[in-house]
Amino acid sequence: MTLALEQVLNGFQFGIMLFLMAAGLTLIFGIMNVINLAHGSLYMIGAYAAALVAARTGSFLLAVPAGLIAGALAGLIIEFLVIRKLYDRDHLQQVLATFGLILFINEGTTMLFGRTPLFVSMPPFLSGSVEIIPGIPYPTYRIAIMVVGLLVALGLYLLVNKTRIGMLVRAGSTHREMVRALGVDIRMLYTIVFALGALLAGLAGLMAGPLLAVQVGMGEQILILTFVVVVIGGLGSIRGAFYGALIVGVTDTLLRAFLPGFLKTFMNASEADALGAGLSSMGIYMVMALVLLIRPQGLFHAQG
Amino acid sequence: MLKVDEKYVGQVDMPSSRNWWPVIGTVVFVLCAAAFPAFAKAIGDPSLIGLAIRISIYAIAAASLNLILGYGGMISFGHAAYFGIGGYVVGILYHHFVEGSPFLGFIPGTNQFLITIPAAIIISGLFALVLGALSLRTSGVPFIMITLAFAQMLFFLFLSLKAYGGDDGLIVRRRNVLFDLNMADDTTFFYLTIGLAILYFIAFARLVRSPFGLVLGGIRQNERRMAAIGVSTYQYKLTAFVIAGMGAGLAGALMANYSKFVSPDMLHWTKSGDLMIMIIIGGTGTLLGPALGAVVLIGLETFLTSWTEHWKFILGPILIVIVLFSSGGLTSLFQGWSRKRE
């Protein structure tokens, strides 16, 4: 029971990470109508920047701004050089140009830092564990991730619903032409939103560092999961991204934790492990198929 | 006023003004292909034959994707899945043929080319039917994401099938048997592959000029209008999706035979990206664009890898430049022999 509860928390924490990615992706799509495959690369850049700074200085507190700035800066450069020219193009061209970006960034990272994964040590003040529920010690770092993620979610909610920029974002995602006609500097707005999405991807990347191996290809792994989240939640909806991320995070974690054990009750151990791993990584796609059957537009299609 | 797309009307050839250029072109190409192995040996580079085999296989795969992507306007980012399934059908049937054990307890393994290839085509088509039926419930960007996600799902499935090698893949020790041909010889296999590719492209050309192909083009241009004149667009799109999946299955089965190896890498999402790159390099929605794209991409890969292992560092910017600054791909430079469909 305690194990199950711990795994639910792990799933929740994974979901929060996915939310940070999905929120940026869906925000960028919602307002600019751009599909950005390189969003995963921004995540990777954030993770690498944080890992390198942490390794050089030994300070996690310096690694945090490094990851954030690297993510946002890379986002700004990409937006300025490539994405800006893609706003009025069709989706195929957006997919291919951003695919080109992935090839370039991944290969460039391999050339600079090699193929060996970087490992980031846990910051000392977060490396302990806390008993949030009596009897279950839970790693402080994961709790910190959840707190940060929830704060970001709250901040995004306030930003989108209560501020002038948020008002323009909402207006831009429903009637882009009208906002432009009313004299709003839509280019500036696009750049701000893109940088914000990149910042969130960098944040997810830097937080993932101590939990996962920082390596080339990590971006695409999370990108495809983010797509599943966005499809389940409904494209363009931040609320949908939040719930979709939690569904995917918890489902994936629970299946990985318990399916092999369940299969072992009627198969031999090594086959059960392999099949369980395969089936559990397929689980979230099954959820996605189910959502498509019931609500093709996603669970929370409404804008907002 | 009703706006008529002049170029589109121009697609329907009048029977009286039959254009002989495609026939002449095909004959010339067949003659060149027939002479190619001798030419490659004469200049002392027989490895060119293998290169040509890979190019023709990828040309089939890219063309099959082009049916839905270029002609039908459905941007599938998971086409490598059907390529991989075609390969795995060959691999798994061979595996059971060697072991002598039946697949799923009742399907005997085989190494007969005339059985494995149709089987690969049919199985890929069935997968495309199921996944397409689900994916086509959406369109636009969600469709791109969903096709990518389903392909990734199949990738993980094959990754976890330890019985068929898991991430190590399956080795097909000998190519499938076809009559008394010496399939191990690359020249024989080249003639077989290029022959199938030519037949595939002829069938493809007829398909896109058929009423079915015209409806598909109409759906790409304006799906709502097609629905309004009474076309059940979902069924047309699904049929095209299945045909495309079958084509990729054929290509995958040929690839498994050529490389004598199948692995989950055949289903990897970057492979789907490669197929899309071939199409955009050659020109979307053109008959020969994907073939030209396959020549350029495989050629570029071979050329650049001999120079640096980080060739994708160069390919990425090339791709971005092509997308940003050219609109019709390479075939737009040769408007005479391949008309663009925009």
Interface residues (C-beta under 8 A of the other chain):
Chain A: F29 I35 V82 K85 L86 R89 H91 L92 Q93 V95 L96 A97 F99 G100 L101 I102 L103 F104 I105 N106 E107 G108 T110 M111 E220 I224 F227 V228 V230 V231 L235 S270 E271 A274 L275 A277 G278 L279 S281 M282 Y285 M288 A289 L292 L293 P296 Q297 G298
Chain B: L69 I75 F77 L134 S135 R137 T138 G140 V141 P142 I144 M145 I146 L148 A149 F150 Q152 M153 F156 L157 L159 S160 L161 K162 G166 W269 G273 M276 I277 I280 T284 H310 K312 F313 L315 G316 P317 I318 L319 I320 V323 L324
